[in-house]
Amino acid sequence: MRVSVDQTRCCGAGQCVLTVPEVFDQREEDGIVVLLEPAPAEELHRAVREAAAVCPTSTITVHED
């Protein structure tokens, strides 16, 4: 799995960070998503898919290998 984010679409809701903080963070100044791990460990895949599903602006894209 690979993950990408489109920071221009992010509204700073933070659901991704709450769902899987090992992969996502937010910029302090505006809350925009920061991708910490573009190739997360297998045990995080389910949580990453959930984070993508709950993102209100579809900022997160999951690329299945």
C-alpha positions in Angstrom: 0.0 0.0 0.0 1.0 3.5 -0.8 -0.7 6.6 0.5 -0.9 10.1 -0.9 -2.6 13.3 0.2 -3.8 16.4 -1.7 -3.1 19.2 0.8 -5.0 21.7 -1.4 -8.2 19.8 -0.7 -7.7 19.3 3.1 -10.1 21.2 5.4 -8.3 20.3 8.6 -11.0 18.2 10.1 -8.3 15.9 11.6 -10.2 12.6 11.3 -7.2 11.0 9.7 -5.0 11.9 12.6 -7.5 10.6 15.1 -7.8 7.4 13.1 -4.1 6.6 12.5 -1.7 9.1 14.0 1.3 6.9 13.0 0.6 7.9 9.3 -1.0 11.3 9.5 -0.4 14.6 11.4 -1.6 18.2 11.0 0.4 21.4 10.5 0.2 23.5 13.6 -0.5 26.8 11.8 -3.6 25.7 9.8 -4.4 22.1 10.6 -3.7 20.8 7.1 -2.8 17.2 6.8 0.9 16.1 6.8 1.7 12.6 5.5 4.2 11.0 7.9 4.4 7.5 6.3 3.6 7.1 2.6 4.2 3.3 2.8 2.6 2.3 6.1 3.2 -1.1 7.7 0.7 -3.8 6.9 -0.9 -3.7 10.4 -1.9 -0.1 9.7 -3.6 -0.7 6.3 -7.1 -1.2 7.7 -6.9 2.0 9.7 -5.5 4.0 6.7 -8.4 2.8 4.6 -10.8 3.9 7.3 -9.1 7.3 7.5 -9.5 7.7 3.7 -13.1 6.7 3.9 -14.0 9.2 6.7 -12.1 12.2 5.2 -14.8 14.8 4.4 -12.9 16.2 1.4 -11.4 12.9 0.0 -7.9 14.3 0.5 -6.4 10.9 1.1 -5.8 8.4 -1.7 -4.9 4.8 -1.0 -2.9 3.0 -3.8 -3.1 -0.7 -3.3 0.0 -2.6 -4.5 
